[in-house]
Amino acid sequence: MTAIAEPKTLSSETPLILGNERKWTDYFGFSTDHKVIGIQYLVTAFFFYLIGGSLATVMRTELATPAPDIVTPDVYNGLLTLHGTVMLFLWIVPAGAGLANYLIPLMIGARDMAFPRLNAIAFWLIPPSGLLLVSSFFFEPPQAGWTSYPPLSLTTGMLGEGIWIMSLLIGGTASILGGINFLVTILKMRVPSMSLTDMPLFCWAMIATSLLILISTPVLAGALILLAFDLFAGTAFFNPTGGGNPVVYQHMFWFYSHPAVYIFVLPLFGAISEVVSVHARKPIFGYRAIAYSSIVISFLGLIVWAHHMFTSGTPPWLRMFFMITTMVIAVPTGIKVFGWVATLWRGKIAYTSAMLFAMGFIALFLIGGISGVMLAAVPFDIHVHDTYFVVAHFHYVLFGASVFGVFMAVYHWFPKMTGRMMNETWGRIHFALTFAGMNLTFMPMHELGLMGMNRRIALYDPQFTDLNVLATIGSYLMAVSTIPFLINAIWSWRYGPKAPANPWRALTLEWQTLSPPAIENFEELPVLKTGPYDYGLGYIAEEDPEELYAHGTPIPAT
Amino acid sequence: MQTLDASFAPLRPLRNYTMQSSIDTTAEGTINIAQEGAASHHEEHPDHRLFGVLVFLCAESMLFMGLFIAYITFRLIATEWPPTGTPSLEILLPGINSLILISSSFVIHKADTAVKKNDVDGVRTWFSLTIGMGVVFLLGQLYEYSNLEFGLRDNLFASTFYVLTGFHGLHVLLGILMMFAVLWRARKPGHYSTENHFGIEAVELYWHFVDVIWIILFILLYLW
């Protein structure tokens, strides 16, 4: 339970008295404080990131040679299934939920989420879901890929598949409960002075994310329930031998799983909008455009799913429809990228670790976005379907945008969360290693895909060896790159220099309270006096002459 | 690189947002609303639980939507529906059953009206009646199951029929359990009152939801 401080009389001189020290045991219990839950989410997610990353490293080791010599093809199937599922459902989704949990109430000036207990329940569904999934590796891992298409998934082993379904149902429930909480909190709990368009863009992104979660996750649950009936009760919804239709599963699955890629990336779109503006000391370029494009993305994201199924016998008119919607979704996404770049343009950029990751995010996401538009074109997609080109594409989006985004967010909000500064030198080393490793791993995969190397297979033609060796080296580099981050985070948490309340001189509300925030976030509910991104407009200048000619508005050339 | 150093130097918080009541006007539509800071830090926020339930039910309806669309798709692409040899569904019993379930929505609404007049006895009466109607519905459905001449695995039509109705039945059962929970809580005098009756409203909302789902289900499975 949230510890509630005794009511005390407050005057304007009273410092924040509600206390911000926490016992470490709080983080292992059923706390209803959104800040504790946010950190629980982030740490749990990172734990699963390490697991998913280890699986990927084993896979890359296997792929260093054309023959399946390190692990058997069966084990490899299990590895790729678990790698995908763990990374998506236990790392990116909880990491985004963790950021949302931590930041939303602080950003909108609320004391907590709308439903604190529900929030804690949602979090505590994640560890069982994850441990269930990971434990399957020790007896019978699911082997049908993270998509689990029937009829393949009906033939690769009942136990593993059953565990996979169970784990996703639990994780999906957690996701839905979180989505309800985010949406209600943002819509109903803002301080009275904050209208929707005064909100930080992260909150806009979370509205869009929550809508997607609420609309699409239940459909996946429906598909999984039917799949479970096929597996265990002997029905034939998706089994062609019994008169069923596997393509219906694909539609239901992608109705969730395509919007899911926006569930993975939209929270980080929101986070980067905060980071670029603060670290470039400039108002965000096109606040409304970025805000509304999130909503447009979530709408369009719901009507593009069949572009994953161009080779599944989808009729041509339907392929045409989905090709066009898929290409159209590049427009709101492009608006966002344009907004971030225009924010950086002639800004007073501080090359902090957070900013470096933000720039890496923009660059890599751009590559992933462009290959995404390429894949939207039906003829090209049919050519490279299920090749490493697709693997390269979605890793540029999921790793380049989502994972870089999470690291960026951690570097940016770590002082707020822990009250300690992270070490910037190690942060930059982390960035350099991750960026290099990432590109070394995934860039060659574009070429491999165009050459025709199939994904999801443990062995390959010897002509692909050289590029695969390169990718494997890159993956080792990425594995190594987490070490400086881990050391930095753990060391800084304990011994880092104390962080002031507002180390980045940001204007959003989460920085207008202690670091780490008081138990109930704010002494007095804050009142907005500026917009969230009014940097360089003279607000700070009143008190800090140094900021008077902050870039953003050109210094008059007299 | 002096920008770097400037941004690294941890600075004091530059602006204290709290306790200010001045309004300064600025150009370009920036936000300059300033109000009196809310006084207490233990202020209650309004009750958002019903809104939360509504959002949850919207999400839950997407689960049924997925299943419905799967059913419609299976049906549309089938060459023959239901497959030859499948005995046709009887309509009379499910029809009566539907009427009972739909009327129960009106009955449960009486409980809501009652609690708004602080009449907790009325809530007990109307909730008990709704529970009774829900149980009759479930028993009717079990009776129908036992008399059907096809089983879950017989063909795609049979599977979708059982899974859809069964899944809905599960929701009815949950609703009944929640109504029992409300009755249990209503033992304590003053637990539900004119101002404070979230549980009753939430269950009512849920029950209407279960009803609407049934209507769609009935049209899809029995009438179409």
Interface residues (C-beta under 8 A of the other chain):
Chain A: I4 P7 L10 S12 L18 A110 R111 A114 F115 L118 I176 G179 I180 N181 L183 V184 L187 K188 M189 V191 P192 S193 D198 L214 I215 S216 T217 P218 V219 L220 A221 G222 A223 I225 L226 F229 A233 G234 T235 A236 F237 G242 G243 G244 N245 V248 H251 M252 F255 H279 R281 K348 I349 A350 Y351 T352 M421 E424 P497 A499 P500 A501 N502 P503 W504 R505 L507 L509 W511 Q512 E520 F522 E523 E524 L525 P526 V527 L528 K529 T530 G531 D534 L537 Y539 I540 E543 D544 E546
Chain B: T3 L4 A6 S7 F8 P10 L11 R12 P13 L14 R15 N16 Y17 T18 M19 Q20 D24 T26 T30 I31 N32 I33 A34 Q35 E36 G37 A38 A39 S40 H41 H42 E43 H45 P46 H48 R49 F51 G52 V55 F56 C58 A59 E60 S61 M62 L63 F64 M65 G66 L67 A70 T73 F74 I77 P83 L152 R153 N155 L156 S159 T160 V163 F167
